[in-house]
Structure formats: structure tokens, C-alpha cells
């Protein structure tokens, strides 16, 4: 009798088929079972990679903070471009960076979405691949090439257009004032930036559009929707967070662009204006650092590093807000 009870107890305590009892001394996996050596190595490597990114980011931030803060207390004579205070120098440059990047996105986002839609929804399959590759190649062109093109080709082409806009639309604040005869304006710089960020936004949008659930597309078409109605009702709601992500990636590229802006734009120090066509234009932080750093010394170097800190903070805030928008869109989509 005792033997039968012991056998039943041992059967009741036996492990289910396919599961091994944990070996003493070996850690349990989250999903059950023991963690293998390969899993531990992969987890450790992934954790180290993530920690490396955080350490590098913290190191850059601490360096900018330590070297840039002394310039906040500096006075006239110690700062670039004859500024009387650090904030007189930094304020207009921060405005110029945000203004140029925002203008670039205004021009780039609609074109990028149209390009992505054409490649994924309208182009014949044999042309979609090569056309997508051509758009991706635009992202690999160095910024100095864009700068040369903008300076020597695009800016002279826009001078006549700017004159026409000033004559016929000068009543609008953005087009008021005497137009530039050279075309080296903030509008030209923004258009060059738009061409530079367009392939980044288009690539992200193309991938997101291609992942639209086939069931939603076929359901819209089966209900009698036209192709544009299907895109508007099925593709765009699904891709909203991806479009925002692509736009924020493009904004980050536009905020940090240096050479193209420095070569195309004809800036005026300490200027804050929304006019797009004039000879006087606000400069950007990245371009100002590139233009002044070779001849800077002493406290001027600290001031330029402080400008880099401001650009670092602006970029960080923009990416944080983008992550919040993407997460909210994902929750709404779910």
C-alpha cells in the first residue's frame, strides 16, 4: 500500500512531457526552463551595447556642459562676432536653426510622402525597386556636394523668382522687403535642406506604407473604395506614427546640417527675422560653429562649445517629443 502511494506521489510530481527539471545552480529563464550559455552571452552583449550608447551620450553632454558654461558668464570681447553676451549670440542662432529646419520640413514632407506613395502604391513593380534605390542614393550624397550645387546652380536660378515674389506678393510678411540679387537667402538654404532630408523621410514612409495590413487594404477595396480612398482610410491611419518618425529623423538631419548652410546662406549676425527673400538672414548654430571655429581661441572656443550644447539640447528635446508622438500614435492605432 505504501509503495502504491509513493508511486502515485512520484507520478504527480513528475515534470510534464517536454520540460526538464531545473538543474541546481543554473538560472531560470523568464519563460521557464534554464538559461543557456548562448543566451547569457547575447543578453550581456546587448546590455553592454545599450550601456555604451548611454555612456557615450552622457560623456558628450558632460563635455559640452563643462566647456560651454564658462562662456555664459563671458562679456564683450571674449565672444565670437563681437557679441556682448552669450545669449545675444545664441538666441538668434537657435532661432535660425529651428526656422531653417522647419521650412525644410514644410517643403520635404509632402514631396516625400508623395514619392513613397508612388513607389509603394502606383509604380509598376519593375520600376518600383530601381526608383526606390535612386531615392536612397540621394541620402548618400555628401553635404558639401549639396552646398556646391546650392551655391553655384540653385541660388542663381532663384534670384528671378524671388524678385517676382517680392513684386507680386510683397504684401505677405514672409516675402516683404528688398529681394536678394544672389539668391543666397534662408529660403534657398531651406530648399537645399529639403532636398537633403527628403530621401530620409521617403525611405521611412515607404517602409511603413509597405507594411500596411493586406486585410485592411483588401477590405477597403472590397467595400467599393477607390485607390485614393483606400490610401486615406487604411494606409494613412496605419502609417501615421511612421510618418512622424521619418519627419523627426529628417528634422534631426536638418538641425545639425553644417556645410550646405555655411556655403549657401549669406547670414547677418544677431538677426531674428521671418523674411525669406532679403539680403539679411539669420544664421544657424551648426553653420556658425563651422565658420568661426578655425579662428577662435580662448573663451571664443568655449562659446562655440556652448552653442553646441544648445543644439544638443534642442535635438534631444525634438527626439523626445517625437518618441512621445510615435508612442501615442501606436497606442491609438492599437
PyMOL commands that set and color helices and strands:
alter all, ss='L'
color gray80, all
select helices_A, chain A and resi 2-12+37-72+80-82+86-122+125-138+143-169+173-175+186-210+214-222+227-256+259-264+285-293+299-333
alter helices_A, ss='H'
color red, helices_A
deselect
rebuild
show_as cartoon
